[in-house]
Amino acid sequence: MGVLGASNWRKVFEVFAWPLNACAVLIPDNDTAGNSWKEGFLDALKERCASVHVVQPKENDLTDQLRKTPTTQAELINLFKQIAA
């Protein structure tokens, strides 16, 4: 799910229909706002999910990371499957 940024994530988070035993992957931006969001959102996710994994991009955000290191859709899906395993 998209969470509307570091300051508005609670709006989406509260109405999202959480499946039982959900596995979440948190991909914060690599900046001050992203790190702040990660800390608050991570605690909230841990209360609702069976497992939570954080993937921290080396670049500013996931989009910048993908631009610098081209990744196919299959590679991304494989990465998320490995994280969820």
MODELLER restraints for C-alpha pairs under 7 A, 6 or more apart:
rsr = mdl.restraints
at = mdl.atoms
rsr.add(forms.Gaussian(group=physical.xy_distance, feature=features.Distance(at['CA:3:A'], at['CA:9:A']), mean=4.55, stdev=0.5))
rsr.add(forms.Gaussian(group=physical.xy_distance, feature=features.Distance(at['CA:3:A'], at['CA:12:A']), mean=5.78, stdev=0.5))
rsr.add(forms.Gaussian(group=physical.xy_distance, feature=features.Distance(at['CA:6:A'], at['CA:33:A']), mean=6.11, stdev=0.5))
rsr.add(forms.Gaussian(group=physical.xy_distance, feature=features.Distance(at['CA:6:A'], at['CA:34:A']), mean=6.24, stdev=0.5))
rsr.add(forms.Gaussian(group=physical.xy_distance, feature=features.Distance(at['CA:6:A'], at['CA:37:A']), mean=4.93, stdev=0.5))
rsr.add(forms.Gaussian(group=physical.xy_distance, feature=features.Distance(at['CA:21:A'], at['CA:49:A']), mean=5.94, stdev=0.5))
rsr.add(forms.Gaussian(group=physical.xy_distance, feature=features.Distance(at['CA:21:A'], at['CA:50:A']), mean=4.78, stdev=0.5))
rsr.add(forms.Gaussian(group=physical.xy_distance, feature=features.Distance(at['CA:22:A'], at['CA:49:A']), mean=4.84, stdev=0.5))
rsr.add(forms.Gaussian(group=physical.xy_distance, feature=features.Distance(at['CA:22:A'], at['CA:50:A']), mean=5.50, stdev=0.5))
rsr.add(forms.Gaussian(group=physical.xy_distance, feature=features.Distance(at['CA:22:A'], at['CA:51:A']), mean=6.94, stdev=0.5))
rsr.add(forms.Gaussian(group=physical.xy_distance, feature=features.Distance(at['CA:23:A'], at['CA:49:A']), mean=5.85, stdev=0.5))
rsr.add(forms.Gaussian(group=physical.xy_distance, feature=features.Distance(at['CA:23:A'], at['CA:50:A']), mean=5.80, stdev=0.5))
rsr.add(forms.Gaussian(group=physical.xy_distance, feature=features.Distance(at['CA:23:A'], at['CA:51:A']), mean=4.89, stdev=0.5))
rsr.add(forms.Gaussian(group=physical.xy_distance, feature=features.Distance(at['CA:23:A'], at['CA:52:A']), mean=5.91, stdev=0.5))
rsr.add(forms.Gaussian(group=physical.xy_distance, feature=features.Distance(at['CA:23:A'], at['CA:84:A']), mean=6.48, stdev=0.5))
rsr.add(forms.Gaussian(group=physical.xy_distance, feature=features.Distance(at['CA:24:A'], at['CA:49:A']), mean=6.72, stdev=0.5))
rsr.add(forms.Gaussian(group=physical.xy_distance, feature=features.Distance(at['CA:24:A'], at['CA:51:A']), mean=6.29, stdev=0.5))
rsr.add(forms.Gaussian(group=physical.xy_distance, feature=features.Distance(at['CA:24:A'], at['CA:52:A']), mean=4.72, stdev=0.5))
rsr.add(forms.Gaussian(group=physical.xy_distance, feature=features.Distance(at['CA:24:A'], at['CA:53:A']), mean=6.28, stdev=0.5))
rsr.add(forms.Gaussian(group=physical.xy_distance, feature=features.Distance(at['CA:25:A'], at['CA:52:A']), mean=5.81, stdev=0.5))
rsr.add(forms.Gaussian(group=physical.xy_distance, feature=features.Distance(at['CA:25:A'], at['CA:53:A']), mean=4.83, stdev=0.5))
rsr.add(forms.Gaussian(group=physical.xy_distance, feature=features.Distance(at['CA:25:A'], at['CA:54:A']), mean=5.80, stdev=0.5))
rsr.add(forms.Gaussian(group=physical.xy_distance, feature=features.Distance(at['CA:25:A'], at['CA:55:A']), mean=6.98, stdev=0.5))
rsr.add(forms.Gaussian(group=physical.xy_distance, feature=features.Distance(at['CA:26:A'], at['CA:53:A']), mean=6.07, stdev=0.5))
rsr.add(forms.Gaussian(group=physical.xy_distance, feature=features.Distance(at['CA:26:A'], at['CA:54:A']), mean=4.72, stdev=0.5))
rsr.add(forms.Gaussian(group=physical.xy_distance, feature=features.Distance(at['CA:26:A'], at['CA:55:A']), mean=6.14, stdev=0.5))
rsr.add(forms.Gaussian(group=physical.xy_distance, feature=features.Distance(at['CA:27:A'], at['CA:54:A']), mean=6.01, stdev=0.5))
rsr.add(forms.Gaussian(group=physical.xy_distance, feature=features.Distance(at['CA:27:A'], at['CA:55:A']), mean=5.06, stdev=0.5))
rsr.add(forms.Gaussian(group=physical.xy_distance, feature=features.Distance(at['CA:27:A'], at['CA:56:A']), mean=5.89, stdev=0.5))
rsr.add(forms.Gaussian(group=physical.xy_distance, feature=features.Distance(at['CA:28:A'], at['CA:34:A']), mean=5.07, stdev=0.5))
rsr.add(forms.Gaussian(group=physical.xy_distance, feature=features.Distance(at['CA:28:A'], at['CA:35:A']), mean=6.73, stdev=0.5))
rsr.add(forms.Gaussian(group=physical.xy_distance, feature=features.Distance(at['CA:28:A'], at['CA:38:A']), mean=5.99, stdev=0.5))
rsr.add(forms.Gaussian(group=physical.xy_distance, feature=features.Distance(at['CA:28:A'], at['CA:56:A']), mean=6.23, stdev=0.5))
rsr.add(forms.Gaussian(group=physical.xy_distance, feature=features.Distance(at['CA:29:A'], at['CA:60:A']), mean=5.85, stdev=0.5))
rsr.add(forms.Gaussian(group=physical.xy_distance, feature=features.Distance(at['CA:29:A'], at['CA:61:A']), mean=4.41, stdev=0.5))
rsr.add(forms.Gaussian(group=physical.xy_distance, feature=features.Distance(at['CA:30:A'], at['CA:56:A']), mean=6.79, stdev=0.5))
rsr.add(forms.Gaussian(group=physical.xy_distance, feature=features.Distance(at['CA:30:A'], at['CA:57:A']), mean=6.27, stdev=0.5))
rsr.add(forms.Gaussian(group=physical.xy_distance, feature=features.Distance(at['CA:30:A'], at['CA:58:A']), mean=6.99, stdev=0.5))
rsr.add(forms.Gaussian(group=physical.xy_distance, feature=features.Distance(at['CA:30:A'], at['CA:59:A']), mean=6.55, stdev=0.5))
rsr.add(forms.Gaussian(group=physical.xy_distance, feature=features.Distance(at['CA:30:A'], at['CA:60:A']), mean=4.84, stdev=0.5))
rsr.add(forms.Gaussian(group=physical.xy_distance, feature=features.Distance(at['CA:30:A'], at['CA:61:A']), mean=5.73, stdev=0.5))
rsr.add(forms.Gaussian(group=physical.xy_distance, feature=features.Distance(at['CA:31:A'], at['CA:60:A']), mean=6.62, stdev=0.5))
rsr.add(forms.Gaussian(group=physical.xy_distance, feature=features.Distance(at['CA:45:A'], at['CA:52:A']), mean=6.94, stdev=0.5))
rsr.add(forms.Gaussian(group=physical.xy_distance, feature=features.Distance(at['CA:46:A'], at['CA:52:A']), mean=6.45, stdev=0.5))
rsr.add(forms.Gaussian(group=physical.xy_distance, feature=features.Distance(at['CA:53:A'], at['CA:83:A']), mean=7.00, stdev=0.5))
rsr.add(forms.Gaussian(group=physical.xy_distance, feature=features.Distance(at['CA:57:A'], at['CA:65:A']), mean=6.27, stdev=0.5))
rsr.add(forms.Gaussian(group=physical.xy_distance, feature=features.Distance(at['CA:58:A'], at['CA:65:A']), mean=6.70, stdev=0.5))
rsr.add(forms.Gaussian(group=physical.xy_distance, feature=features.Distance(at['CA:59:A'], at['CA:65:A']), mean=5.22, stdev=0.5))
